[in-house]
Amino acid sequence: MKKTIFYLFLAANSFSGTAQKVAYTEYNLKNGLHVILHQDKAAPVVAVTVMYHVGSKDDPANRTGFAHFFEHLLFEGSDNIKHGVFDKIVSGSGGQNNANTTQDRTFYYVIFPSNQLATGIWLQSEQMLHPVINETGVKTQNEVVKEEKRMRVDNQPYGNLVSNVMKDLFTNHPYHYAPIGSMADLDAATLDEFKAFNKKYYTPGNAVLTIAGDIDIAKTKTLIEDYFADIPAGLDIKKTFAKEEPITKEIIDTAYDSNIQIPAIVEAYRVPGKTGKESKALEMVNAVLSQGNSSRLYKKMVDDKKNSLFAGSFNYSLEDYGAYIIYALPNNDTPLDTLLKDMDEEVEKLQTSLITETEFTKLQNQFENDFIGKNSKMLGITENLADGYTFYQNTNYINTELDEIRKITKEDIQNVAKKYLSKSQRLVLYYLPKK
């Protein structure tokens, strides 16, 4: 067991430090399942993952939280795996497993010593082929999800901040609610509704199976054929989502949080989805403003003026749209409008002046290091390969992303700041303690 833990640690943390190309093999099974394989014999470890192109935006009307609920439900068991045994099989074979859900996709993974590859493929096929969806499993996971919501959202300081931002930025598109959804919606759902959701979305044609690590490609193909080829293809899925009208007037709102004592000021902008060049440029805007203690917001508001406990931003990049969010927490009862003024000044500087050559060089180095880090782990490689196929319709995006980043100029950074970070296109949210 100690060797197994060591190898898993090695696979999770070692990398070469240079941006090397990721070699892969990809093909489709007759039932529509897309398969991507990457061989890396550096350590005797393998990651077996399935990404389903279903997220919270696909939840049925008045049934928010379905996609996130299935993240839990598919671990309940299958026709060949008894209730509560899935995790025991994984841990008993020296592995680990988990899943996560976003607005756009659900990602399941198992990581094993490479001699347990067949076990990993079998487990993923069981989740897709015939999961057991019954009242017992639904009730069990309903309580699990409620507890998760209490811990991560309802009782977490600032746990509802992003949810309040998205609610104001999106009025038509389902991005307006959080993936965890409504507990009332889940309580009201029938077993037939859960079964219908599973039948529609958790099918070979709506999934990509990605395996990376110490594998033999030919033998892995045989195992995949044995375990996945007989799974029914499922129906074609047609997706249409409501479009958002442009924001043309500043939105001002207030939200309250009983878990905080220090308020926050937030400004947020609706921006393009993740697949365009502009989204990468906005990532660079974000890095200039808030990546590290030498970034503009942190240095000005926390270090120099000392009017903020923290000041930062992030580009919440999704498939259909994104949200660019800037926020600050006051120090010594500084008025929130003072912080807002400071934040606005830094945005305006980006809009009116090019960043310095020193900042630009630092950006390029940061993004290259981040890129190398993302592809330094077998699990990271599987997710990035699946992302490329699912969202960019280009599996090789894993090898071209860095080139696209290097093409972004200082002028591109200035232009996206001008285009999308306008006061007339934004939300200003006062996030206050609730007495």
N, C-alpha and C positions, 0 to 999 in steps of 0.2 A: 504493500500500500504506500510506503514512503517513496518508492521509486515512481509510482503512478502520480503522486502529488507533485514530485519534482518535475516530471515530464510535462504535466499540465501547466505548472508554473513557467517552465522554460518556453513552452509554446505561446503562452500568454504575454511574455515580457521581452523576449529576445528579438532583435532586428539588426540588420546590417548597417544602418545609418546612411544608406544611399537609396535613391529612388530607382529601384530595379523594376523591370517589366514583369508583370504577373502572367505567366503562361497558363492557359486553360483549354479545356475541350468542352464543347457544348453541342447539344443535339436535342431532338424532341422524340418522346415516345409516341406511339400511334394514338394514345388517348389524349394527347396534347400537353402532357407534362414536359416542361422545359428542364433540362438537366445541364448543370455546369460543374466540371471537375477540375480541380487544381492539385497537382502533385508537389509535395514538399517533404523531403525525407530528412529534414534537419532534426526532427524529434519524432519519436514513435507515438504521435498523437493525431487524431482526426476529428474534425468538426463536421457534423451532418446537420444541415439546416433546411428549413422550408419557409419560404416567404409567400404568403397568400396576399393577393392584391385586394384586400378588404380591410377597411379601417372604420373609424367611427362615422365618417361621412356617408358610409353605406348603410348605417343603421336604418331600419324601417321607421316610418312615420310614427311618432309617439312611442317609440321603443328605443330611446337613446341608451347607449351602453352595451348593445348587443355584441359588437365586435370585440370589445374589451372583455365582456363576459366569456366569450368563447376562448379567449386566451387562457382562461382558467379551466373552462369546462372540458377541453380536449385532453387534459391530463387526468380526467376522472377514470378512464379505462376504455376498453374496447371489447369486442367479442372474445378476444383471446388474452386480454389483460384484465384481471379482476380489479374491482374498485380499490383504489389506494395502493396499488402494486407498482404503478409506473415508476414512481420515484425510487422505490426500493430496488427495482431492476437496474436503474441507472447507477445508484450509489453502490450497489453490490458488484457492479462491473468496473468500479473505479472511475466513474464518470461524473458529469454534472449536467444539469439541464435547466432551461428556463424559457421564457417567451416574453415578448413585449408588443404593445399595440400603439399605433399612432392614428392620426386622422386618416391615413392613406393605406396602411398595410399592417399585417400581423406577422411576426417573425418568431419561429420556433427553432430551438437549437438543442443539440446534445453534443457534448465533447467527451470522447473516449480515448483510452489507449488504442492504438491502431489495430490491435488484434481483436478488438470488439466492434470493428466496422459493421459487420453483419447485424449486430444487435442494434446499432444506431439506425441503420436503414430500415430494419424491421419495425422499430418503435415509431419512426416517422410515417411509415406506410400504414400502421395500425390506426394512427390518428386520422389519416385521410380516408381510409377505406371503410371502416365500420366502428366509429366511436360510439360508445353507449351513452345515449342522451335520454335520461329518465328523470322522474320526479326527485329521486334521492340525490342524484348528482346536481340537479338544478338548485335544490334547496341548500345543499352543502356549499356550493360555490356562491350562491346568493349571499350567504353569511360572510364568506371570505371577502367578497367584493365590498360589502358594507363596511367591514372592518378596515379594508384597505383605504376606502374613501374617508373614514374617520381619521385614520392615522396620517394619510398623505395630503388630505385636502381640508376637511372640516376642522380638524384640531391642529393644523400646521400653520405657524405664523406665515402670513402672506400666501397661504395655500390657494386662495381663490383670486389672486391678483391677475394672473394671465387669463383665467376664465372670464373675468370682468372686462378685460381688454378685448378679447375675441368677441364677446357678446355685443360690444359697441361697434367694432370694426366690420362685423359681418352680420347682416340682417336677413339675407336670403339664403346664402350658401350654408350648408351644415357645419362649416368650421365655427359657427357661432356658439357651439357648446363643446364641453370638454369630453375627451374619449371615455372617461369613466362613466359618463352619462347620469341618468336619473334613477335613483333607487325605486321611486314610485313606478317608473316605466317597467323596470325589471320585475317588480312584484306583480304587476298587472299582466305580464306576458304568460301565454299558455305554452304548454309543452309542444304543441303542434307548431307554434310560431318559432320556437327554438330549432326544431327539426327542419323546418322549411328554410331557415337562414343557413343552417349547415349544408343542406342539400344544394343550395344555390351557389355558395361562395367557396366552400372547402373542397374543391374539385381539382383534378390535374390541370385542366385548361386555365385555371385561375391561380396557378402556383408555379414556383420555380424551386427545384431541388438543387442545392449547392453543397458540394462536399470538397473539403480542402484538408490536406495533410499527407501523412505517410500512407499513400495508397498505391495500388497497382491499377492503372486505368482500365485495362481489359477485364480484370476480375471484378472491379467495382461496377462496370457496366452490366456484367452478368447478374450481380446481386440486385441491381436496380431493376433489371428486367424481371427477375423472379418475384420481387416484392411489389412492384408498382404497375407493371404492364396490364394486369387484369382489373385495375380500378376503373370503373366507368368514367367516361370523359366528362359527363355533366353537360348542362345546357350553356349556350353562348350567353354572356352577360352584357347587356346594354346599359351603359351608365350615362345619365344626364343629370347635371347639377345646376341649380339656379345661379345665374350670373349676378354679380354685384354692380350696381351703378357707382360711378366714380364719386368719391367724397369731394365736395366742392366748398364746404363750409366747416370750420373748426367745430368739433364736437367737444363739449365740456360736460363731464359727469363726475359723480362722487360715489364711492363704494365704502362699505364699512366692514371691519374684520375684528371680531371679539378676541382674537388670539394675539393681537399686537398692542404695543404701547407706543411705538414710534411710527408716525405716519410715513407715507411715501408719495412722491409725485411722479407721474408717468406721462410720457408723451409717446404715442404710437401711430404708425403709418401703415396703411395697406399697401403692399408691394408685390411684385411679380413672383410667381412660383419658382421652384428650385431649379428647373431645367434650363433656364435662360442665362446668358452671359451676365445680365444685369444683377442677377442674384449673387453671383460670385463677387461682383464689384461692391455690392452692399455688404458682403462679408468683410471686405477690406475696409469699408467705411467703419464697420463695427470694430475692427481691430485697431484702427487709428484712434477711435474714441475711447475704447474701454478694455483692450487686451493688455493686461499687465499693469503694474504700478506706475510705469512710465507713460501710460496712455494719457490722452489729453484730458478727459473728464476726471480721472482719478487724481492726476497731478494737480490740476487746477482746484478742484472742489474739496478733495480730501487732504492733500499735502500742503498746498499753498494757502488757500483761503480758510481751510479747516471748518467750512460750514456744512460739510456732509460726513456722515459716518461711512457711507459708501455711495458711489456713483458709477453706473455702468450701462451697458446696452447689449442687445443681442438680436440677431436676424433669425426669426422663427420661420424657417423656410419649409414650405409644404408643396404638395404636387400642383394644386390649382392656383393658390395664392400664397402670399407670405405676410408676416407682420414684423415690422421693424420697431423695436421697443427700447426706449431710453428711460432710465429711472434713477432716482436718488432718494436717500434717507437723510433727514436733517440732523445736524449736530448742534447741541446747545440751543434748541428751540428756534433755529433759523426758519423764517417763514418759507413755506413751500413755493410761493411765487418767486422768491429770491433764487431758489434752486432752479426753477423753471427758466428764469432769465439766463442763468449761467449755462444751462444745457443748450438753450437756443443760440447763445453766442458761439458755442463750439460748432454747432451745426452750420451756422452762417459762415464761419471761417472756412469750412470745407466747401461751401457753395461758391465762395468768392475768391479763394486762393488755392492753388495747387499745393499738395502736401510736399514736404521737403524731400530732397534726394535721400537724406539719412532715414527718414521715416519710410520711404518707399523701399529702400534696400532691406530695412528691418522687416517690413511686411512680406517681401518675397521670401526671406529666410524663415519667418514664422510659418508661412503657408506650406513651404516645402517640408519643414520639420513635421507639421501636422499631417501632411499627406503620407510621409514615411511612417509615422506612428500608426495611422489608420490601417496600413497594410503590413504591420509588423506581427500581427497575430492571425492565426488560422480563422478564428471566429470573425475578425474584422474583414479578412479577405472574402469570406463567404458572403457577408452582408453587403460589401461593396460591389461584388460581382452581381448579386441579386438585384441590388439597387439600379445598377447600370441597365440590366435587362428590363426591369419592371418599369422604371420611370423615364429612362433616356432612350429606350429601345435600342440600346447599344451596350452589349456586355463589355466591350473593350473600353468603355468610359473609364474603367479603373486605370487604364494605361494612358489615357489622353487628358484626364482631368488636370494634371499638373501643367501640361502644356497650355491648356486653356487659361489657367491662372496666370502663367507667365506672360500671356498676351495682353493682360489687363494693364492699362496705362494710368498714369496719374490723372490724365484728362478724363478717362472713363470713371474714375472714382469721383471726381468733381461733378461730372454730368449726372450720375445717378443721385447724388446728394441734392442737386438742383431739381431734378425731375420728380423725385418721390418724397423728399423730406420738406415739403412746403407746409406752412402753418394752416393754409386753407384746406389741406387734405388730411388733417390729423385728428386724433383724439387726445385730449388732456384729461387725465384721470387723477382725482384726489382720492388717495386710498388711506382711509382714516381709521383710528381705533374706534371700536364700538363699545360704548359704556355699558 
